[in-house]
């Protein structure tokens, strides 16, 4: 399966502490800023998902994204 821009966004948060903090604090701003020249082209649904995640914990933030992805596939997070 080809990585999506949502996948790439999560990976950028994993590798960079400052970007991770921005993702949790203001994910849509993080998307607009990009990551070291990398751009993220998210769907409107993906943008809505990010706007509706309210947590201060990056791990929980990622779990919310994983749950959403699995729901899109008709699965659930164990």
Rosetta blueprint (number, residue, H / E / L):
1 X L
2 X L
3 X L
4 X L
5 X H
6 X H
7 X H
8 X H
9 X H
10 X H
11 X H
12 X H
13 X H
14 X H
15 X H
16 X L
17 X H
18 X H
19 X H
20 X H
21 X H
22 X H
23 X H
24 X H
25 X H
26 X H
27 X H
28 X H
29 X H
30 X H
31 X H
32 X H
33 X H
34 X L
35 X E
36 X L
37 X L
38 X E
39 X L
40 X L
41 X L
42 X L
43 X L
44 X H
45 X H
46 X H
47 X H
48 X H
49 X H
50 X H
51 X H
52 X L
53 X L
54 X L
55 X L
56 X L
57 X L
58 X H
59 X H
60 X H
61 X H
62 X H
63 X H
64 X H
65 X H
66 X H
67 X H
68 X H
69 X H
70 X H
71 X H
72 X H
73 X L
74 X L
75 X L
76 X L
77 X L
78 X L
